Amino acid sequence: MRELLKSLDKLNHVYEQFDLLNFRAHKVMPLTFNKKDSKSLLPQNKRLYFSYSYLDKEKTRLTNLILSQTINLKDPLFKQKKMLHPKLIDKALKLKNIDETHKKEESQLPNRNRKINKLKRLINMIDDENVGLCQGYLTQMKVLIYHNKASLFDERSEKYHPKELLDDVDFRMKIMQFDYDRYLYDDFTPEDFLDYLIFEKTQRHASFIKSYDARVLLPDAENCGFSGIAYEVKIDGIRECYVTFKGTEADMDYTENSRSKRLEKFLLEGYKDWNYNVNAILVGKSEENDQLVVARKFMSYLNEHLKENCLVYGLGHSLGGHFVQTLQLTDDYFKAGYTLNSAPVNLKQVQQIKPDLFDETTWKKLFELTNQKTVTNILNREIKRLLPREYPEIINQSFEQDLTQVFYEIPYTIWVGQKLEYNLNNWKYPFKQHLASYLSEEEIHSYQHFFEQLFVYLQDSNTSTQLMRSTLGFLGARVKILQADIDKPITSQFFYDYSNYIYESGIFLDRPQEITEDLNTSQLTMWKSSRREWPFLKSLNMDMLDLSVYFHIISGVKYFLNKKPNKIE
C-alpha cells in the first residue's frame, strides 16, 4: 500500500503541473495581434506543447500503474472492511475512464494552424484533462487509506502551533476551493476531507473535527444564496475554527446527470449571488442585505456552539472575502483572516446593518471621503483613521488587475485590513481597474443604476429560462432607448466613454468612434446597428473575457501569490 501511496503522490504532482501549465498558457495569450506578439508565440507554443506531451504520457503511465496496483493490492485489512478495496478500485477506474475519454476527445479537436489557435487548442486540451475532478479522486483514495490505515503515514514529533494551517498558502487555497468542489466528495463528510488535509499539511493528527454548514443550519441560507462552512478542529490541544465563505457561484455540479437540471442550478445560484453583488455591494440597497444578515446569524450560531478558547479565522474568495471584511468591521468575529480577490465592504450596507458603529458625524465624513473616486494613499489613510481600528489581522490578497478591483472605485466602498496586490513583471494585461480614469461621477452612478434596474427586472424570474428571457428582454428594451436618445449629447458621450473604457481594457479589439449619426432615421435591430453605426461592437475580444474570469478564480490567481506584493497603504 505504501507503493500505491507513492504512485498517488506522483500522479497528483503531474496534475499540479498540468494546472501550472494552464496558467502559463493563459499568461502568454496575446491580447493584441501585432506582428511582434504573434511571432513570439511560435517558440512559446513549442515549449508549452512539449511540456504538455510529456505530462500527458506520464499521466497515462501512472494512471495505468495505479489501477494495476489497486486491483492487485492485498491487505489483511480488506477482510475486516470488505468495501474498502472495491471503493479504491472504483476511484482508480474513474481515473482510467477520464484518461481514455480524454484521448478519444483529443483526437476530435480541430487542428488549426494559426499560432494563437494552437495556444487555444492547448488550453482546451488541458481543460479536457479534468484536473480538478482527477485530483478529487486521488484525494479520495488517500482519504480512504488514511482513515483505514493511518500507520502508513509518518507523524512528526514537533507539536502543532497556532495559525500554522492558516499561514499555509496551499491549505488556504484547498479549504476555500472545497466549498466549490463539494460535489466531488459525496461519499465523504467534510470532516473526512479536512482530517486528511490537516495531516497532509502538518503531519500531526487532529483529535477533534466538526463541520458546520450554513445551508444545513439556517434555512434562509439556501433561499438567499449564502454559502459557508466552518470547521472546528483540535490539534495538540489547540482549538481553531476555520470559517470559509464561498464566492459567487462559478462551479457546475457534474454529478448531476441531467444537463438541464445542472444548468438550472448553476444559473439560479449564480443569479442569487449576483443579485447580492449588485444590490448590496455595487448599489448599497438596504433591502438586499439578506446574505449578510444570514452570515451574521451563522457567526452568532458558531459563537454559541464553539468550545471555549477556540481561535476563529475567516477565509473567503471573491464575494466570500466581502463577508470576512464586513463581519470583522461590524462585529470583530475573527482572530485573523485571509481574503482572495475579494469584493469590498459597502459602508451604506454597513450603516443599515449596524448604524451605531459610528456617530452621525463620522458616517457623514466617511461617505464624503468614499464618494471621491480619485483614489490616493492620502485618502485611504484618512478613511482608515475613522475606522474603529486598523484591522491588521485581516490580509486581503488580490491580482492587481482583477475584475473585482473595479468595485473598490464605486462610491462608499472600502477594504478592511491590509491589502496586498500581486502582478507579474514585464507583463501586458490591459484590463483597467480604475474606473475614475475613464468615467465621470455621473457615468459611474449611471453604471450602478443600469445594473440595479436589471435585477429589478429579473426579480420575478423563478427558472433559468425566465432569467435568460428577462435578461434578453431588458437588454433589448435598453438598446431601443439608446437608439432613440443617441443623438443627445449626454447620451452620446456616456456611450462613448463606456465603450472607450471597455476598449482600453482589451474587451474590444477596435477603438470606438464618437457617435455622430442620428439613429432615429431608421428602425434598426441591435445587430444591424452594431454592424453599421457601432462596428467596434463586432470586435468583442472573447479571449480577454475568458482571461478576466480565469485570473479571478482560485486556480488562476493562486499562481500570482509567489511574487512580491505591492502593499496598498
N, C-alpha and C positions, 0 to 999 in steps of 0.2 A: 504493500500500500504506500510505502514511502516513495517508491519509484513512480507510482501514479501521481502523487503529490508534486514531485519534481516536474513531471510532464505537464501537469495543470499549470504550474507556475510559468513554465517556458511558453506555453500557448497563450497564457494571459499576457505575457510580455510582448508576444507578436501582435496581439490585438491592441496593446498600448501603442506600439509602433505604427500600426495602421491609423490610429487616432491622431498621432503626431503628424504622420504623412498627410492626412486630410487637412490639418491646419496649415502645413507648408504649401499644399496645393492651393488652398484658399488665399493664402498670403501673397502668392505670386500672380493671382488672377489679374490680368491687365484691365484697368477700367477706362483706359483711353486706347485708341487704335492708331497711334503714330508708328512710324517705321522702326524707331528705336525700341519701343516696348515689344513690338511684335518679333523683332529679331532676337531679343534676349530670351524669348520663350523656347526657342529650339534647344539650346543646351539644358535649360531647366527641365523641359519635358523629358529629355533623355535620362537625366538623373532621377527624376521622380518615377518614371516608368521602370527603371532598373531596380529601384528600391521596392516598388510595388511587386514586381515579378518575383524577387527573392522572398518577400514576406508571404506572398500567396502560396508559393511552393512549400515554404516551411510550415505554413498554417495547415496545409493539406497533409503533410507528413505527420505533424504532431496530432492532428485530429484522428488520423488512422491509428496512430500508436496508442492514443488514449482509449479509443474504442476497443482495441485489442487487449490492452492492459486491464480494462474494466471487465470485459467479458471473461477473461482468463483469471481474474482475481480470485484467490482462495483465502479465506479467513475464517477462523472459528466463530467470529462474531456473527457471521451470516446465519448460523444455526440458531442463535438466540434471537436475532432480529431479522426475520425472514424477508421483510420488504426492503431492507437496506440495499442489497445487491441489485434487485430489479430497478430501484429508483436511480442508482448510479448508472446502470446501463441505459435507462431511459434518457437521462441527460446527455450521455455520450452519443447516443443515436440521434438526438436532436441536433447536436453539433455537426455530426456527419451529414445529416439531411440538409442543413443550411449550406454546408460546403458544396455538396453535389448540386443543389438547386442553383447556387451562385455560378457554378461552372457552366450550366446549361444556359442561364440568362445572360451571362457574359458574352457568349458567342453570338447572341442576338442583338447586342448593342451596335448601333451604326458606326462604321469606321470611316469617319470623315477626315480629310487631310489637312484642313486648316489648323494651324498650331493652337489657336485658342479652343477649338472644338476638341482637340486631343486632350487638352487640360480638363475641359468639362467632362469628357468621357472618363478620364481617370477619377475625377471626383465622384461620378456616378458609380463607377466600379467599386470604389471604397465604400460608398454608401450602401451598395448592394451586399457588402460583406456582413452587414448587420452586426457591427461591432458591439453595440450596447447589449443586444439580445444574447450574443455569444458569451460576452463577459458575464452576463447574468447566469447563464447555465454553468459556466466554470465556477463562479462563486457558490452556486447551489451545491455543486459536487463537493467543494471544500467545506461548506457548512455541514453537509451530511457526515463527512468524515470527522470533522472537528467535534461534533456533538456526540458521535458514537465511539470515537477512539482518540480522545484528547491527548493520550500519552505519546502520540506521534509528533506532537508539536512541542518544541523546546521552549521552556519558560525562562525568562531572565531572572536574575537574583535581585536586581535593584527594584525597590518599591516604586509604585506609581506616584507621581506628584501632581498637584492641582494644575488644571489648564493644559496638561500635556497633550491631550487629544485636541482641544480647541486650537492649539498652536500648530497642529499638523495640517498643512495645506491639503494634502490628499484626503485626510479624514473629513475635512470640511466639505470638499467637493463631493465626496461619495455620500455623505449623510444628507446633503441638500438634494443631490440627484435622486436619492432613494424615493422621495415623495413623488417624483415624476415617473419612476420606474416600478412602482409597487405592483403593477400588473404582472411583472416578471417573476414575482415571488409569491404567487398564490398558494404554493404548497408550504410556505413558511410563515411564521409570525414575524413582525418587526423585531421582536426580541431575539429570534434565531439569527437574523441577519446581523444585528448590532453586536451580539455576543462574539461572533467570529470576527467582525470588523475591528472590534476593540483589541482582540488578541493579535490580529494581523499588524496593528499599528503599535502596540505597546509590549507585546509578548508577556502580558500579565492577564490573569483570568479575572473576569468580573464576578463578584459574588452575588450581585443582585441587579436585575434589569427589569424595568417595567415601562411599557409604552402607553401614551395617552393620545388617542386620535380624536381631534376636534369634531370630526364628522360622525363619530360614534357617540361622543359625549353630549354634543349640542345639536339638536335637530335643526336649528336655524343655520348652521354652518353650511350644509349642502344646499339649502334653499337659496342662500345668497352667493354661494361660490367660494366661501372661505375654506382654506385647506391648511392644516398644520398638524404636526406630530411632535410630541415631547417624549424624550427618553430619559428616565431617571435611572442612574447607574450607581453602583458602589464598587470601587476598586481599591483594595488595600485600605479599607476603612474610610476612604474619601468619597463623599456623595456629591454627584454632579447631575444636573439636568440640562440636556441639550434640546432647546425648543427650536424647531425648524419650521419656517413659514414658506409655503410654496409660492412661486411666482405665477405670472399669467400663464394659463394653460397653453402648452405648446407640444404636448405629447399625445400620441394616438395609441389607444389601447388595442394592440393587435391580438390579444387573447379573445376578443370579441369577433366571432367568425363572420357575422353579418356586416358587410361593408356599410350598408345604410345605417345600421344602429351605431356602428363605430363612428361614422361621420356625424351622426346626430349628437352623440355625447360630446364629441370634440368641439363642435360649433356652439352648442348651448353652454358648455363650461367656459369656453373662450368668451362668449358674449357676457356672461356674468362678471368675469374679471375685467373686461374692457369697459363695461358699464361703470364699474367702480373706479377704474383708472381715469376715465374721462370725467365723470361727475364729481367724484370725491377729491381726486388729486389735481386734475387739469383745471376743473372749474371751481371746486370747493363748495359744492352744494350740500347743505346740512341734511337734507332728506335722503341722501345716498350714502350715509355713513355706516350702512348695515354691516359690512365686513369688519370694519374697525370695532364696532360695538361687540361683535361676536369674538374678535381677537381679545378684547379686554375681558370678556366673560371666560374665555379659555384660560387666560393668565390667572384670573381670580380663582378658578377651579384648581389650577395647579398649586397656587399658594396655600389653599386649604388642604390639599391631599399629599403634597410632597413631605418627606421626612424632614425633621429639623436639621439645621446646619447644611442644607443642600445648596450648593452653588449653582445658580441658574444662569445659563448662557443663551443668547439669542443668535440665530443664524437665518439668513434669508437672501434669496436671489430675486432680483427684479422687484416685482410687487411685494414679495416676501421681505425684502430689505426695507421697504417703506414701513412695514409693520414693526420691524425691530427698532428703527429710528423713532417712529411716532410713539410707540409704547414706552420707550425709555424717556422721552420728553414728558409724557403725560403722567407716568406712574413709577419710573425708576425700577422697572422689573428685573433688569439683568445685571449680573456682576460683571459681565463682559459680553462682547458680541462682534460678529463679523457680518458684513453685507457684501454682495457681489452684484455689480451693475444694477444698483438699487434705484428705484423710483424715490422721489423726495418726500419730505413732510410738507403738507399744506397747512399753513397757520390758520386759515379760515376754518378748515375742518377741525383743527385742534381747539379753536375757540368754542365751537359748538359742543365738542365732547367734554372739555374741561375749562369753562370760562374763568374760573378762579385761579388759573395757573399764573396769570399776570393781572396787574391792576389796569384800569382803563387807559391810563397814560402810556403804559408800556405797550399794550396792544396797539394803540394808535401809532406809536413810534415804529414798531415792528412792521406794521402794514405799510407805512410810508417808505421805509427802507427797502422792503422786499417788492415794492411796486416799481422800483427803479431797476431797469433791466440792463444797465451798463455795469456788468459785473466787475468789481475790483476787489483787491485784497483788503483795502481800507474799509470798504462797505461790508465785507464778510466779517471782519474783526469787530466792527460796530454792532452787527447783528448778534454775534457771539456774546458780547458783553451784556446784552439784555436778557440772555437766556439764564435760567437758574444756576447753571454751571457749564463747564466746557465739555463734559462727557468724553474724556479721553479713552474710556474703556470700550467705546464703540468705534470700530475701524471699518470704514466704507472703501472697498476696493472696486475699481472700475476701469474698463478700457476707456481711454481718454475720449475717443470719438464714438462711444456707444450711443445708440439711439435714445436711451433714457436720459442722457445728459441734456437733451432739449427741454425736458420737463423742469429742470432747475432754472430756466430762464422765464418760466411762466410766473406771473405775479403771485406773491405770497408763499413761494416755496423756498425751503431751506434744507440743509443737511444737518444732522446732529452727530457730533463726534468728530473723528479725524477723517479726512478724505484723501485717499491715495489714488492717483490716476496713472495708468500704465500705457505705454506705447512702444513701438519698435523704432530703432534708429534708421535714418535714411530710407524711410518707407512712405510711399504716397498712397494715402487713403483719403478721398475727397470729402467725406461726409462732414458737414458743418454743424457743430452743436450749438453755436452761439447765434440764436435767433435774432438778437437785437442788432447784430451787424447787418441784417438784411431786411428786417421788418420793423415798422414803426409800432408804437404802443397800440394805436388803433387797430393795426393789422393783426397784432398778437391777440387782442381781445376778440376780433372777428374770427380768428382761427379757433379760439376757445368756443365761441358761440356756435360755429358750424358743427362741431362735434357734439356739443350739448343738444342741439336741435336733432341731430341724427339719432341719438339714443332716446330722445322723447318720442321720435317717430317709430322706434323699434320696441317700445316698452310693452306693447300688447302681443308681441310675437312669442309663441309658445313652442314652435318647432323650428328645425333648421331650415325647412322650406320657406316658412313665413319670414324668417330672418333674411334669407337671401332675396326674396321678392321685395320685402320692405326696403332693404338697403338699395337695391337697384331702382326702386320707385323713388326713393328720396334723392338719389343722385340724379336721376332723370329730371325731377322737378327743379333741382338747383341749377342744372345746366340750362333749362328753359329760362329761369330768372336771369342767369348770366348772359344769355343771348339777348334778352330784352334790354338789359342795362349796360351792355359792354361799351356803348358809345358815351356813357357818362364818365367824365374824367376820373372820379374817385374809384369807380369800379374797374376801369381800365388799369389804373395804377396799382390797385390791390392785386389784380390778376397777374400783372407783370411781375410784381415783387415776389409773390408766392412762387411763380414759375421760375423766376431767376434764382431764388433760394434753392429750389429743388435741382435746377441745372448745376449750380455751383457745388451741390452735394453729390453730383455724379449720377443722379437718378434719371436725368435726361441727358442724352448724348449731344443734342443740338441746342444751341442757345435760343431762347425765346426772343421774339421781336415785340416791340411796342405795338399794341393793338390800335390801328387807325381806321379800320373799315367798320361801318355800321352793319351789324349782323341782322338788324330788323328787316332788311330788304328782302330777305328770303327765309322761309321756314326750313332750317336745316336740321338734320339729325346730328347727334353728338359726334358720330363717326365722320360724317361729311365735313363738319366744322373742323375737326381735328386734322383732316387731310388738306383743307383749303386755308382757312384763316389761322389755324394754330398747328402748322405742320410739325413743330418740335414735339408735339404730344405723341407722334408716331415713333419717336426715338427713345421710348421708355427703356431704361437700362435694367433689365431683369437681373443681370449679374450683380449689380450694385445692391439691389433689393435683397437678393439671396445672401450676399456678404454681410449686410447690416444685421440680418437675423442670426447668421452663423456666429458672428463675433459677439452677439448678445447672450446666446445660450451658454450654459456651463461648459459644455465640451469645447466651445470655441474660445471663450475668454480665459479659461484657466491657463493657457499657454503664454499669456502675457505676464503672469504673476511672477515669473522668474527673472523679470527685468527690474531695473531700479525705478521705483515710482517717483512721480512728481507730487510732493505733498502740497495740497492747497491750503493756504493759511486762512 
